[in-house]
Amino acid sequence: MPQMMPLYWLTLMFFFILVFFMFNNINYFNFFYKIKMTKNQTTKLNYNWKW
């Protein structure tokens, strides 16, 4: 039935857009940062300038 073809393409388009957004959301919210457990210790450099 050719008159039903636009509805078929429209539902396919909505389906693929929905899958696309779901895939992007899952990948965006599933990202985890690695937690650093070490403390950053800064060393103080003392320069003794003798002119």
mmCIF file as Biopython writes it, N, C-alpha, C and O atoms, coordinates in Angstrom:
data_model
#
loop_
_atom_site.group_PDB
_atom_site.id
_atom_site.type_symbol
_atom_site.label_atom_id
_atom_site.label_alt_id
_atom_site.label_comp_id
_atom_site.label_asym_id
_atom_site.label_entity_id
_atom_site.label_seq_id
_atom_site.pdbx_PDB_ins_code
_atom_site.Cartn_x
_atom_site.Cartn_y
_atom_site.Cartn_z
_atom_site.occupancy
_atom_site.B_iso_or_equiv
_atom_site.auth_seq_id
_atom_site.auth_asym_id
_atom_site.pdbx_PDB_model_num
ATOM 1   N N  . MET A ? 1  ? 0.835  -1.186 0.000  1.0 0.0 1  A 1 
ATOM 2   C CA . MET A ? 1  ? 0.000  0.000  0.000  1.0 0.0 1  A 1 
ATOM 3   C C  . MET A ? 1  ? 0.877  1.245  0.000  1.0 0.0 1  A 1 
ATOM 4   O O  . MET A ? 1  ? 1.455  1.589  1.031  1.0 0.0 1  A 1 
ATOM 5   N N  . PRO A ? 2  ? 0.983  1.908  -1.110 1.0 0.0 2  A 1 
ATOM 6   C CA . PRO A ? 2  ? 1.894  3.062  -1.185 1.0 0.0 2  A 1 
ATOM 7   C C  . PRO A ? 2  ? 1.476  4.245  -0.318 1.0 0.0 2  A 1 
ATOM 8   O O  . PRO A ? 2  ? 2.334  5.026  0.092  1.0 0.0 2  A 1 
ATOM 9   N N  . GLN A ? 3  ? 0.203  4.400  -0.029 1.0 0.0 3  A 1 
ATOM 10  C CA . GLN A ? 3  ? -0.210 5.556  0.756  1.0 0.0 3  A 1 
ATOM 11  C C  . GLN A ? 3  ? 0.205  5.429  2.224  1.0 0.0 3  A 1 
ATOM 12  O O  . GLN A ? 3  ? 0.165  6.413  2.964  1.0 0.0 3  A 1 
ATOM 13  N N  . MET A ? 4  ? 0.602  4.234  2.648  1.0 0.0 4  A 1 
ATOM 14  C CA . MET A ? 4  ? 1.059  4.051  4.026  1.0 0.0 4  A 1 
ATOM 15  C C  . MET A ? 4  ? 2.574  4.252  4.157  1.0 0.0 4  A 1 
ATOM 16  O O  . MET A ? 4  ? 3.110  4.246  5.265  1.0 0.0 4  A 1 
ATOM 17  N N  . MET A ? 5  ? 3.239  4.424  3.052  1.0 0.0 5  A 1 
ATOM 18  C CA . MET A ? 5  ? 4.695  4.519  3.087  1.0 0.0 5  A 1 
ATOM 19  C C  . MET A ? 5  ? 5.199  5.739  3.863  1.0 0.0 5  A 1 
ATOM 20  O O  . MET A ? 5  ? 6.172  5.584  4.600  1.0 0.0 5  A 1 
ATOM 21  N N  . PRO A ? 6  ? 4.623  6.928  3.760  1.0 0.0 6  A 1 
ATOM 22  C CA . PRO A ? 6  ? 5.126  8.055  4.556  1.0 0.0 6  A 1 
ATOM 23  C C  . PRO A ? 6  ? 5.024  7.816  6.061  1.0 0.0 6  A 1 
ATOM 24  O O  . PRO A ? 6  ? 5.891  8.255  6.817  1.0 0.0 6  A 1 
ATOM 25  N N  . LEU A ? 7  ? 3.995  7.140  6.493  1.0 0.0 7  A 1 
ATOM 26  C CA . LEU A ? 7  ? 3.885  6.844  7.924  1.0 0.0 7  A 1 
ATOM 27  C C  . LEU A ? 7  ? 4.974  5.864  8.360  1.0 0.0 7  A 1 
ATOM 28  O O  . LEU A ? 7  ? 5.519  5.974  9.458  1.0 0.0 7  A 1 
ATOM 29  N N  . TYR A ? 8  ? 5.271  4.939  7.516  1.0 0.0 8  A 1 
ATOM 30  C CA . TYR A ? 8  ? 6.323  3.982  7.827  1.0 0.0 8  A 1 
ATOM 31  C C  . TYR A ? 8  ? 7.666  4.691  7.957  1.0 0.0 8  A 1 
ATOM 32  O O  . TYR A ? 8  ? 8.408  4.431  8.904  1.0 0.0 8  A 1 
ATOM 33  N N  . TRP A ? 9  ? 7.990  5.587  7.018  1.0 0.0 9  A 1 
ATOM 34  C CA . TRP A ? 9  ? 9.252  6.306  7.097  1.0 0.0 9  A 1 
ATOM 35  C C  . TRP A ? 9  ? 9.279  7.244  8.294  1.0 0.0 9  A 1 
ATOM 36  O O  . TRP A ? 9  ? 10.326 7.433  8.914  1.0 0.0 9  A 1 
ATOM 37  N N  . LEU A ? 10 ? 8.168  7.812  8.612  1.0 0.0 10 A 1 
ATOM 38  C CA . LEU A ? 10 ? 8.109  8.714  9.761  1.0 0.0 10 A 1 
ATOM 39  C C  . LEU A ? 10 ? 8.334  7.954  11.072 1.0 0.0 10 A 1 
ATOM 40  O O  . LEU A ? 10 ? 9.057  8.426  11.949 1.0 0.0 10 A 1 
ATOM 41  N N  . THR A ? 11 ? 7.722  6.797  11.199 1.0 0.0 11 A 1 
ATOM 42  C CA . THR A ? 11 ? 7.945  6.012  12.422 1.0 0.0 11 A 1 
ATOM 43  C C  . THR A ? 11 ? 9.383  5.515  12.500 1.0 0.0 11 A 1 
ATOM 44  O O  . THR A ? 11 ? 9.960  5.469  13.586 1.0 0.0 11 A 1 
ATOM 45  N N  . LEU A ? 12 ? 9.965  5.145  11.369 1.0 0.0 12 A 1 
ATOM 46  C CA . LEU A ? 12 ? 11.370 4.736  11.384 1.0 0.0 12 A 1 
ATOM 47  C C  . LEU A ? 12 ? 12.285 5.895  11.775 1.0 0.0 12 A 1 
ATOM 48  O O  . LEU A ? 12 ? 13.235 5.713  12.536 1.0 0.0 12 A 1 
ATOM 49  N N  . MET A ? 13 ? 12.000 7.062  11.263 1.0 0.0 13 A 1 
ATOM 50  C CA . MET A ? 13 ? 12.807 8.228  11.608 1.0 0.0 13 A 1 
ATOM 51  C C  . MET A ? 13 ? 12.719 8.514  13.109 1.0 0.0 13 A 1 
ATOM 52  O O  . MET A ? 13 ? 13.742 8.753  13.752 1.0 0.0 13 A 1 
ATOM 53  N N  . PHE A ? 14 ? 11.519 8.492  13.668 1.0 0.0 14 A 1 
ATOM 54  C CA . PHE A ? 14 ? 11.372 8.724  15.110 1.0 0.0 14 A 1 
ATOM 55  C C  . PHE A ? 14 ? 12.057 7.634  15.925 1.0 0.0 14 A 1 
ATOM 56  O O  . PHE A ? 14 ? 12.655 7.910  16.965 1.0 0.0 14 A 1 
ATOM 57  N N  . PHE A ? 15 ? 11.969 6.427  15.459 1.0 0.0 15 A 1 
ATOM 58  C CA . PHE A ? 15 ? 12.618 5.330  16.174 1.0 0.0 15 A 1 
ATOM 59  C C  . PHE A ? 15 ? 14.131 5.507  16.193 1.0 0.0 15 A 1 
ATOM 60  O O  . PHE A ? 15 ? 14.755 5.352  17.243 1.0 0.0 15 A 1 
ATOM 61  N N  . PHE A ? 16 ? 14.725 5.826  15.064 1.0 0.0 16 A 1 
ATOM 62  C CA . PHE A ? 16 ? 16.183 5.990  15.017 1.0 0.0 16 A 1 
ATOM 63  C C  . PHE A ? 16 ? 16.644 7.233  15.775 1.0 0.0 16 A 1 
ATOM 64  O O  . PHE A ? 16 ? 17.718 7.233  16.376 1.0 0.0 16 A 1 
ATOM 65  N N  . ILE A ? 17 ? 15.849 8.273  15.748 1.0 0.0 17 A 1 
ATOM 66  C CA . ILE A ? 17 ? 16.199 9.457  16.550 1.0 0.0 17 A 1 
ATOM 67  C C  . ILE A ? 17 ? 16.140 9.125  18.036 1.0 0.0 17 A 1 
ATOM 68  O O  . ILE A ? 17 ? 17.003 9.553  18.803 1.0 0.0 17 A 1 
ATOM 69  N N  . LEU A ? 18 ? 15.151 8.383  18.436 1.0 0.0 18 A 1 
ATOM 70  C CA . LEU A ? 18 ? 15.030 7.983  19.836 1.0 0.0 18 A 1 
ATOM 71  C C  . LEU A ? 18 ? 16.201 7.090  20.253 1.0 0.0 18 A 1 
ATOM 72  O O  . LEU A ? 18 ? 16.765 7.276  21.332 1.0 0.0 18 A 1 
ATOM 73  N N  . VAL A ? 19 ? 16.560 6.149  19.430 1.0 0.0 19 A 1 
ATOM 74  C CA . VAL A ? 19 ? 17.703 5.282  19.736 1.0 0.0 19 A 1 
ATOM 75  C C  . VAL A ? 19 ? 18.988 6.091  19.786 1.0 0.0 19 A 1 
ATOM 76  O O  . VAL A ? 19 ? 19.843 5.854  20.639 1.0 0.0 19 A 1 
ATOM 77  N N  . PHE A ? 20 ? 19.125 7.036  18.883 1.0 0.0 20 A 1 
ATOM 78  C CA . PHE A ? 20 ? 20.311 7.881  18.861 1.0 0.0 20 A 1 
ATOM 79  C C  . PHE A ? 20 ? 20.439 8.691  20.150 1.0 0.0 20 A 1 
ATOM 80  O O  . PHE A ? 20 ? 21.515 8.736  20.746 1.0 0.0 20 A 1 
ATOM 81  N N  . PHE A ? 21 ? 19.358 9.328  20.585 1.0 0.0 21 A 1 
ATOM 82  C CA . PHE A ? 21 ? 19.400 10.109 21.822 1.0 0.0 21 A 1 
ATOM 83  C C  . PHE A ? 21 ? 19.626 9.230  23.051 1.0 0.0 21 A 1 
ATOM 84  O O  . PHE A ? 21 ? 20.344 9.618  23.972 1.0 0.0 21 A 1 
ATOM 85  N N  . MET A ? 22 ? 19.030 8.078  23.063 1.0 0.0 22 A 1 
ATOM 86  C CA . MET A ? 22 ? 19.248 7.177  24.201 1.0 0.0 22 A 1 
ATOM 87  C C  . MET A ? 22 ? 20.695 6.707  24.251 1.0 0.0 22 A 1 
ATOM 88  O O  . MET A ? 22 ? 21.291 6.650  25.326 1.0 0.0 22 A 1 
ATOM 89  N N  . PHE A ? 23 ? 21.254 6.376  23.118 1.0 0.0 23 A 1 
ATOM 90  C CA . PHE A ? 23 ? 22.653 5.944  23.067 1.0 0.0 23 A 1 
ATOM 91  C C  . PHE A ? 23 ? 23.592 7.063  23.539 1.0 0.0 23 A 1 
ATOM 92  O O  . PHE A ? 23 ? 24.530 6.813  24.297 1.0 0.0 23 A 1 
ATOM 93  N N  . ASN A ? 24 ? 23.336 8.287  23.089 1.0 0.0 24 A 1 
ATOM 94  C CA . ASN A ? 24 ? 24.185 9.409  23.510 1.0 0.0 24 A 1 
ATOM 95  C C  . ASN A ? 24 ? 24.048 9.688  24.999 1.0 0.0 24 A 1 
ATOM 96  O O  . ASN A ? 24 ? 25.042 9.970  25.668 1.0 0.0 24 A 1 
ATOM 97  N N  . ASN A ? 25 ? 22.851 9.615  25.517 1.0 0.0 25 A 1 
ATOM 98  C CA . ASN A ? 25 ? 22.652 9.863  26.946 1.0 0.0 25 A 1 
ATOM 99  C C  . ASN A ? 25 ? 23.322 8.789  27.791 1.0 0.0 25 A 1 
ATOM 100 O O  . ASN A ? 25 ? 23.934 9.096  28.814 1.0 0.0 25 A 1 
ATOM 101 N N  . ILE A ? 26 ? 23.213 7.564  27.383 1.0 0.0 26 A 1 
ATOM 102 C CA . ILE A ? 26 ? 23.848 6.486  28.145 1.0 0.0 26 A 1 
ATOM 103 C C  . ILE A ? 26 ? 25.364 6.657  28.134 1.0 0.0 26 A 1 
ATOM 104 O O  . ILE A ? 26 ? 26.011 6.472  29.165 1.0 0.0 26 A 1 
ATOM 105 N N  . ASN A ? 27 ? 25.935 7.003  26.997 1.0 0.0 27 A 1 
ATOM 106 C CA . ASN A ? 27 ? 27.382 7.198  26.934 1.0 0.0 27 A 1 
ATOM 107 C C  . ASN A ? 27 ? 27.825 8.441  27.695 1.0 0.0 27 A 1 
ATOM 108 O O  . ASN A ? 27 ? 28.919 8.460  28.258 1.0 0.0 27 A 1 
ATOM 109 N N  . TYR A ? 28 ? 27.006 9.462  27.720 1.0 0.0 28 A 1 
ATOM 110 C CA . TYR A ? 28 ? 27.376 10.683 28.428 1.0 0.0 28 A 1 
ATOM 111 C C  . TYR A ? 28 ? 27.350 10.479 29.940 1.0 0.0 28 A 1 
ATOM 112 O O  . TYR A ? 28 ? 28.272 10.903 30.636 1.0 0.0 28 A 1 
ATOM 113 N N  . PHE A ? 29 ? 26.321 9.847  30.444 1.0 0.0 29 A 1 
ATOM 114 C CA . PHE A ? 29 ? 26.179 9.696  31.886 1.0 0.0 29 A 1 
ATOM 115 C C  . PHE A ? 29 ? 26.897 8.477  32.435 1.0 0.0 29 A 1 
ATOM 116 O O  . PHE A ? 29 ? 26.940 8.294  33.651 1.0 0.0 29 A 1 
ATOM 117 N N  . ASN A ? 30 ? 27.450 7.654  31.594 1.0 0.0 30 A 1 
ATOM 118 C CA . ASN A ? 30 ? 28.147 6.456  32.048 1.0 0.0 30 A 1 
ATOM 119 C C  . ASN A ? 30 ? 29.647 6.696  32.191 1.0 0.0 30 A 1 
ATOM 120 O O  . ASN A ? 30 ? 30.390 5.766  32.507 1.0 0.0 30 A 1 
ATOM 121 N N  . PHE A ? 31 ? 30.097 7.906  31.968 1.0 0.0 31 A 1 
ATOM 122 C CA . PHE A ? 31 ? 31.522 8.215  32.051 1.0 0.0 31 A 1 
ATOM 123 C C  . PHE A ? 31 ? 31.909 8.470  33.502 1.0 0.0 31 A 1 
ATOM 124 O O  . PHE A ? 31 ? 31.270 9.261  34.195 1.0 0.0 31 A 1 
ATOM 125 N N  . PHE A ? 32 ? 32.966 7.789  33.956 1.0 0.0 32 A 1 
ATOM 126 C CA . PHE A ? 32 ? 33.434 7.945  35.328 1.0 0.0 32 A 1 
ATOM 127 C C  . PHE A ? 32 ? 34.844 8.525  35.322 1.0 0.0 32 A 1 
ATOM 128 O O  . PHE A ? 32 ? 35.705 8.089  34.558 1.0 0.0 32 A 1 
ATOM 129 N N  . TYR A ? 33 ? 35.065 9.511  36.185 1.0 0.0 33 A 1 
ATOM 130 C CA . TYR A ? 33 ? 36.399 10.025 36.373 1.0 0.0 33 A 1 
ATOM 131 C C  . TYR A ? 33 ? 37.148 9.117  37.338 1.0 0.0 33 A 1 
ATOM 132 O O  . TYR A ? 33 ? 36.565 8.576  38.278 1.0 0.0 33 A 1 
ATOM 133 N N  . LYS A ? 34 ? 38.434 8.958  37.098 1.0 0.0 34 A 1 
ATOM 134 C CA . LYS A ? 34 ? 39.252 8.192  38.038 1.0 0.0 34 A 1 
ATOM 135 C C  . LYS A ? 34 ? 39.563 9.088  39.231 1.0 0.0 34 A 1 
ATOM 136 O O  . LYS A ? 34 ? 40.061 10.202 39.067 1.0 0.0 34 A 1 
ATOM 137 N N  . ILE A ? 35 ? 39.271 8.604  40.417 1.0 0.0 35 A 1 
ATOM 138 C CA . ILE A ? 35 ? 39.473 9.388  41.626 1.0 0.0 35 A 1 
ATOM 139 C C  . ILE A ? 35 ? 40.931 9.240  42.064 1.0 0.0 35 A 1 
ATOM 140 O O  . ILE A ? 35 ? 41.429 8.126  42.224 1.0 0.0 35 A 1 
ATOM 141 N N  . LYS A ? 36 ? 41.597 10.359 42.252 1.0 0.0 36 A 1 
ATOM 142 C CA . LYS A ? 36 ? 42.982 10.336 42.710 1.0 0.0 36 A 1 
ATOM 143 C C  . LYS A ? 36 ? 42.984 10.258 44.234 1.0 0.0 36 A 1 
ATOM 144 O O  . LYS A ? 36 ? 42.374 11.088 44.908 1.0 0.0 36 A 1 
ATOM 145 N N  . MET A ? 37 ? 43.661 9.275  44.756 1.0 0.0 37 A 1 
ATOM 146 C CA . MET A ? 37 ? 43.710 9.097  46.201 1.0 0.0 37 A 1 
ATOM 147 C C  . MET A ? 37 ? 45.008 9.650  46.802 1.0 0.0 37 A 1 
ATOM 148 O O  . MET A ? 37 ? 45.156 9.680  48.024 1.0 0.0 37 A 1 
ATOM 149 N N  . THR A ? 38 ? 45.926 10.075 45.977 1.0 0.0 38 A 1 
ATOM 150 C CA . THR A ? 38 ? 47.184 10.587 46.510 1.0 0.0 38 A 1 
ATOM 151 C C  . THR A ? 38 ? 47.090 12.087 46.716 1.0 0.0 38 A 1 
ATOM 152 O O  . THR A ? 38 ? 46.402 12.790 45.977 1.0 0.0 38 A 1 
ATOM 153 N N  . LYS A ? 39 ? 47.785 12.559 47.720 1.0 0.0 39 A 1 
ATOM 154 C CA . LYS A ? 39 ? 47.824 13.992 47.988 1.0 0.0 39 A 1 
ATOM 155 C C  . LYS A ? 39 ? 48.985 14.624 47.220 1.0 0.0 39 A 1 
ATOM 156 O O  . LYS A ? 39 ? 50.068 14.050 47.105 1.0 0.0 39 A 1 
ATOM 157 N N  . ASN A ? 40 ? 48.730 15.786 46.716 1.0 0.0 40 A 1 
ATOM 158 C CA . ASN A ? 40 ? 49.790 16.510 46.022 1.0 0.0 40 A 1 
ATOM 159 C C  . ASN A ? 40 ? 50.622 17.268 47.042 1.0 0.0 40 A 1 
ATOM 160 O O  . ASN A ? 40 ? 50.126 18.166 47.722 1.0 0.0 40 A 1 
ATOM 161 N N  . GLN A ? 41 ? 51.884 16.899 47.140 1.0 0.0 41 A 1 
ATOM 162 C CA . GLN A ? 41 ? 52.780 17.571 48.067 1.0 0.0 41 A 1 
ATOM 163 C C  . GLN A ? 41 ? 53.689 18.485 47.266 1.0 0.0 41 A 1 
ATOM 164 O O  . GLN A ? 41 ? 54.405 18.049 46.365 1.0 0.0 41 A 1 
ATOM 165 N N  . THR A ? 42 ? 53.643 19.736 47.608 1.0 0.0 42 A 1 
ATOM 166 C CA . THR A ? 42 ? 54.510 20.695 46.924 1.0 0.0 42 A 1 
ATOM 167 C C  . THR A ? 42 ? 55.805 20.820 47.708 1.0 0.0 42 A 1 
ATOM 168 O O  . THR A ? 42 ? 55.797 20.963 48.931 1.0 0.0 42 A 1 
ATOM 169 N N  . THR A ? 43 ? 56.893 20.766 47.001 1.0 0.0 43 A 1 
ATOM 170 C CA . THR A ? 43 ? 58.205 20.931 47.645 1.0 0.0 43 A 1 
ATOM 171 C C  . THR A ? 43 ? 58.639 22.381 47.479 1.0 0.0 43 A 1 
ATOM 172 O O  . THR A ? 43 ? 58.563 22.958 46.394 1.0 0.0 43 A 1 
ATOM 173 N N  . LYS A ? 44 ? 59.083 22.930 48.559 1.0 0.0 44 A 1 
ATOM 174 C CA . LYS A ? 44 ? 59.532 24.320 48.543 1.0 0.0 44 A 1 
ATOM 175 C C  . LYS A ? 44 ? 61.020 24.339 48.222 1.0 0.0 44 A 1 
ATOM 176 O O  . LYS A ? 44 ? 61.833 23.736 48.923 1.0 0.0 44 A 1 
ATOM 177 N N  . LEU A ? 45 ? 61.357 25.042 47.154 1.0 0.0 45 A 1 
ATOM 178 C CA . LEU A ? 45 ? 62.757 25.128 46.738 1.0 0.0 45 A 1 
ATOM 179 C C  . LEU A ? 45 ? 63.358 26.396 47.320 1.0 0.0 45 A 1 
ATOM 180 O O  . LEU A ? 45 ? 62.882 27.506 47.082 1.0 0.0 45 A 1 
ATOM 181 N N  . ASN A ? 46 ? 64.408 26.197 48.083 1.0 0.0 46 A 1 
ATOM 182 C CA . ASN A ? 46 ? 65.129 27.340 48.662 1.0 0.0 46 A 1 
ATOM 183 C C  . ASN A ? 46 ? 66.406 27.558 47.874 1.0 0.0 46 A 1 
ATOM 184 O O  . ASN A ? 46 ? 67.292 26.705 47.838 1.0 0.0 46 A 1 
ATOM 185 N N  . TYR A ? 47 ? 66.477 28.713 47.247 1.0 0.0 47 A 1 
ATOM 186 C CA . TYR A ? 47 ? 67.680 29.060 46.509 1.0 0.0 47 A 1 
ATOM 187 C C  . TYR A ? 47 ? 68.491 30.039 47.347 1.0 0.0 47 A 1 
ATOM 188 O O  . TYR A ? 47 ? 67.968 31.025 47.865 1.0 0.0 47 A 1 
ATOM 189 N N  . ASN A ? 48 ? 69.768 29.745 47.467 1.0 0.0 48 A 1 
ATOM 190 C CA . ASN A ? 48 ? 70.666 30.646 48.178 1.0 0.0 48 A 1 
ATOM 191 C C  . ASN A ? 48 ? 71.549 31.320 47.147 1.0 0.0 48 A 1 
ATOM 192 O O  . ASN A ? 48 ? 72.552 30.759 46.705 1.0 0.0 48 A 1 
ATOM 193 N N  . TRP A ? 49 ? 71.163 32.531 46.770 1.0 0.0 49 A 1 
ATOM 194 C CA . TRP A ? 49 ? 71.889 33.229 45.718 1.0 0.0 49 A 1 
ATOM 195 C C  . TRP A ? 49 ? 73.051 33.995 46.349 1.0 0.0 49 A 1 
ATOM 196 O O  . TRP A ? 49 ? 72.875 34.804 47.260 1.0 0.0 49 A 1 
ATOM 197 N N  . LYS A ? 50 ? 74.234 33.710 45.834 1.0 0.0 50 A 1 
ATOM 198 C CA . LYS A ? 50 ? 75.434 34.414 46.299 1.0 0.0 50 A 1 
ATOM 199 C C  . LYS A ? 50 ? 76.030 35.153 45.108 1.0 0.0 50 A 1 
ATOM 200 O O  . LYS A ? 50 ? 76.465 34.545 44.129 1.0 0.0 50 A 1 
ATOM 201 N N  . TRP A ? 51 ? 76.038 36.449 45.214 1.0 0.0 51 A 1 
ATOM 202 C CA . TRP A ? 51 ? 76.530 37.242 44.086 1.0 0.0 51 A 1 
ATOM 203 C C  . TRP A ? 51 ? 77.984 37.572 44.297 1.0 0.0 51 A 1 
ATOM 204 O O  . TRP A ? 51 ? 78.594 38.237 43.459 1.0 0.0 51 A 1 
#
